[in-house]
Amino acid sequence: MIFVGIDIAKNTHWASAMNSDGEILLEPFSFQNNNEGFQKFISKLSNFDKQKMLIGLESTAHYGENIISYLFNLDYKIGIINPIQTSNLRKSNIRKTKNDKVDTFIIIKSLTLNNYNLVTTRDINNIKLKGLSRSRHNLIVMRSRSKIQLASFIDQLFPELNKFFKGNLHLNVSYQLLKDYSSPKDISSLHLTKLYNILHDNSHGRYNKEDAIRLRELAKNSVGIDNPTLSLQIKQAILQIELYSEQIEEVEKLSKQILDEMKSKLLTIPGMSYNQATAIHGFIGDIRRFNKSCQLLAYAGLDPSIYQSGNFEARSTRMSKRGNSLLRYHLVYAAHNLVLHNITFKKYYDLKRSQGKTHYCALGHCAHKLVRIIFKMLKSNVCLLYTSPSPRDCS
């Protein structure tokens, strides 16, 4: 067997190779984190039998995802190693040495001790889902900021418009109106029939001619600032919001496609949406990293914090919130949906509420229960069996 160790970095990776007898086949060499560097790495391995080769690297944030996907697509066997294991091996050495060249041999030693998890198609999909979930979150944050800016601009230019749309400016009808006629002056000078058509056609008939008359009167008597700059900013803000919405839709479409190809068992959980399943799969990643459900709870920051000093030990503490915040958010959100769709979780939620727990505290307990279920489902690759109506197919 030939073991190849890669020490991952942001720009420059290091690698070396050794056989089962401990003979060094490739002295440590560097290669860049780009296509030319990857080809150099592959050329170094060209004299070895791919079927008798195992490539190992540490699980290091996102820096190793490119090389993992690249090698997986070329049918190389890849082992992911927990950095804690390599750290323990490094500490066991008599000499205290830490550099990229030495680390490649430490990684190889971990491979020889079987301290690794083989990369599978599911792992590659999880990498994709993690990226999509983060992208969706960032797009939603940017869209929310644009909506806040848009509301601020309208408050200055046409404050009466908010009341006309009953406090909800973020409607298709308001966007279509403001993209072409963003100032009170433009709206007041519109022909009544034109204004009525805009309101009626973009609201599924919700607004009638009387509404058009009322809006035009509000525009004529508006106390807003006559500022062309604000008109331009309103148009640009709406275009940004629409662009973000289109991009979010594209991300969600691709996420759904990947989950369907994976035949995700998480989708059999009542109330579990594709967006939640995307985040949970992506941020948990390889479930083999966790030996117990309590480790997964800690990773999500749902585990209770501990406060003890001397003879005192707190009986009631808050959740630690030390883990992945996005994973925790989606787990709690999924638990909320489960309470609405599953009688067992509804009874458990009601029990916690009857014990004096707040709504969010009770949801936290439900999220605990859900994590243990998800842990079992992912570990055993099984569906959730339940009696709620219309379950998703688990074939």
N, C-alpha and C positions, 0 to 999 in steps of 0.2 A: 504494500500500500504506500502511496506517495501522499504526503501531507504538505499542503501549501498554506502558509500563514500570511495574512495581509494586515498590516497596521494602518488603520484608516485615519486620514486627516482631511482638512478642508481642501487643500490644493495639491499636496503631494503625498502619495501613499508609498509604503515600503512593503516588500514581500520577500520571502525566502521559501525554500523547499527542502524536505528531508524525507527519507524513506523509513520504513518500519524498523530498520536496524540501527537507526540513528545517524546514518550517513548523510551529510549535507550534500544535496544535489544542486542547489542554487544558493549561492551566497546572497545576503541581503542586497536588494537593488531597489531603486526608487522609480516611480512612474507617475505621471501627472494625472490629475482628475479630469481628463478630457479624452476624446476619441483616439488621438494619437497615443496617449499614454496607455489606454486600454489595449490597443493593438500591440504595443510593445510588451505588455504583460502576457498577452495570449501567445505571442511569438516565443517568449521564454519557456512556455509550457508545451510548445509544439512537439518536442521530442518524447513527451510522456504519454502514456496510455490514459485517455480521459476516463475510461471506465474504472481504472484503479487509482483515481485521484480524488482527494477530498480537500476542498478549499475552505479555510476557516477565517472568520473575522469577528470582531467584537460588535455587539449591538450598540451603535453610537449614533443617537439622534437620527438626523436625516443625511449625514455625510456619506454613509455607506450604501444608501438606497440605489444610487446610480449603478455602482459596480455590481451590486446584488442582482438587479434586473438584467444588466448586460450579460453576466455570466449565466444566469438562469436560462435566458433565451438561447444560449449556446449549449445548453444541456450539461453544464458542469454541476457536480454535486457540491452544495454549499452548506457549511455548518455555521450557525450563529451561536456565539459564545457570550455568556453573561460576564460583563466586565468585573464583577465581584470575584469570579473564579480565577481570572487571570491576575487580579490584584493579590489574591491569596497565594498563588504560585510564585509571584514576584517576591512576596514577603518571605517565602520559605527559603529563598536563596541566601547564602552566607554573605555575599557581596551585595551591597545596596546599589543597584544599577537600574537606571530607567532611561532608555532612549528607544528610538523607533526601530533600530536594527535588532536590539535584544528582544523587543516586544514581539517581533515576528516569530521568534523561537518559543516565546512563552505561549503564544497562540497555538503553535504546532503541538506543544506539550499538552495543552488542553484538549486538542483533537485526539491525541493518542490515549488520553484518559477517558474518552467518550463524554467529555463535558460540553456537549453541543446539541443543538436541535437542527435537523435538516430543513432547508428551505423548501416549501411546497408551493403549488399553484395558489393555494389559499393564502399563503403569506404574501405573495406578490399582489394578490387582489386586496389584501388588507392594507398594504402600502398605498395602493391607489385610492382606497376608500378614505384613508386618513388624510391624504392630500385634498381630496374632494370635500371632505367635511370641514377642514380648515378654510378652504377657499370659500365655501358657502358661508361660513361664519363671518369671514372678513368682508364679503360682499354685502351681507345683511347689515353689518356695522356701518359700512360706508353709505349704504342706501339710507339708513336711519339718520345719519348725520346730514345727508342732503335734504331729507324731509324736514328736519328741524330748521335748516337754513331757509328752505322754501317758505315755511310758515312765518319765519321772521321777516322775510322780504315782503310777503303779502300783508303782514300786519302794518308795515310802513306805507305801502303803496295803495292798498285797498282793504282796510281793516273790516269793512262791512261784509266782505265776501265770506268770511269764516262763519258768520251767523246765517247767511243764506244757505250754505251747505251744511248747516246744523252741526258745526264743529268738526266736520270731517272734510278737510281740503284735499285729501289724497284719494280722489276718485277719478275714474277715467274721464268723466264729463268735465270736471274742473281742469284737468290737465289739457284736454283737447281745446278748451276755451282759452286758457292762459297761454298756450304755445303760440297762438296767432293773435290774441287780443289780451295782452297782459296788463294793461293800465285801465283805470276807470274811464279815461277819456276815450280809449279805443272801444270799450264796451258800450258806452253811452251813445256813441255815434253809429253803432251797428243798426242796420235795418231790423225791425222787429221780427220779420219772418226768418231772416238769417240767424238771429240770436235764438229764436225758438227751435229751429232745425238743429242747431248745435247742441242745445240742452236736451231735446227730445231724442235725437238719434244716438247720442252717446250715453244715455241713461236707461235704455230699454223702455222708453216711454214714461219714465217717472215724472218728468217735468213737463208742464203744459204751457199754454200761451200766457196765462196769468202769472206764472212764475217768471217768464221772460220779461213781462212788463215790470214786475217787481224788481228784478235784477237790474234792469236799465235805469229805474228810478234811483236805486241805491248807488249806481255808478255816477249818475248825474250829481247827486248830493254828497258824494264821498268826501271825507276830510283827509284822505290819504295824500302823501307827498307826491307832487308831480315831478318825477325823477326818471329820465330815460335809462339811467344806469340800473335802477332797480328792475325795470321792465326786462332788460337784457339778462340780468342775473336770474330772474324768475324763469325765463325761457331755458337758460342753460341748466338750472337746477332740475327742471322737469326732464330734460333730455338725459341728464345723468341718472336720475331715478329710473327712467325707463330702460336705460342701458344696463344698470345693475340688475333690474328685474329679469331682463332677457338672459343675462349671464347666470343668474341664480337658477333659472329654469333649465338652462343647458347643463349645469352641474348636477341638478337633481335628476335629469333624464339619464345621464351617464351613470350616476350612482345606482339608479333603479336597474339599469341594464346589467351592471356588474353583480348586484345582489341576486337578480334572477338567474344569472349564469351560475352563481355559486350555490343556488338553491338554499339560501340562508334559512336556517332553522329558527332564527330569531323572529322572522316574520310570522311564525305561528303563535307568537305571544299576543293575546288580545290587546288591541289598541296600539301595537307597535307600528310606527310609521317607517317608511323607507328612510327618511332623514335620520331618525333615531337609530335605526339598525346600521346605517352607514357609519355614524359616529362611534357606536359601541364596537362594531367590528374593527374599525380603523384604529381607534385609540387603545383598545385592548391588545390588538395585534395577535401574536402567537400565544394562545392560551397555555401552551406548555411551559411558559415562563413562570406560571403560578402553580404551586403544589397544593395550595389550600384556598378556599373561597375567602378566608380572612385576609390573605395577601392581596387578592383582587380588590377587596373593600378598602384596604389601605392605599392601594395604587390610585383609587378613585377619590380618596380623601373622605370616605364615608364612615371610616372607623371612628369610634369614640376616643377623644383625647383622655389621657390619664393624668390625674393630679394626686400625688401622694407625697407626704413629708412626715417623717417620724411615725407617730402612731395614728396620724390623720390620713384618711383616704377618701377622696370625694366620691359620693355615691351617684351623683348626677353631673355629667359633663357634656359639652357640646361635641359635635362631630369635628374631626381635626381639620378638614378642608385643606390638607397638605398635598393632595394628589393632583391629578389632571382635572382642571376645572371644567373643561368642555365635556369630558366623559361624565363627570359628576352631574352636570346640568342635564344631559340627555338621559341619564339613568333616573334622576328624580322626575323628569318630565314623563318618561315612559311609565314610571310607577304611578303617576297621577292618572294616566290614561288607563292603566290596568285596574285601578280602583273603580273607574267608571264602567269597565267592560267585564269585570270578573267578580263573581259573588264572593269567592274566597278572600280576595284582596280587599273587597269592600267591607267584609266583616272584620278583617284584621285592622283596617283603618278606623272603623267605628270603635273597636275595642280600645285602641290607643287614645282616641278622642275622649272616650268615657273615663279613661284614667287621668284625664286632665292635660293631656298633651295638646300643644297648639297644632294648627293645620299643617304647618311646614315640618314640625317635629314628627307628626304622625306619618307624613309622606317620606321623611327620612327613614323611618322604621320599615315602611313598605319598600323603599329602595334597597335596604339591607336584604330583605327577603327576595327581591327580584335578582340581586347580584348573585345570591347563592343558586338560584334557578338557572341564571345565564351561565354561571360557572359549570354546572352539571351538563347543560345542553351543549356547550362548546367542547367540553372535555370528552363527552361521549358521542357527540354529533347526533343528538336525538331531538325530536320535536317536543313541544310542550303539549301534554294531553290535558284537555279541559272540556267542559260541557257547555261553554258559551256558544251562542248561535253563530253560524257562518264563519268557521275557522278557515284560515288559508290552507291550501292543499300542502301536504307534507309528503309528497311522493319522491 
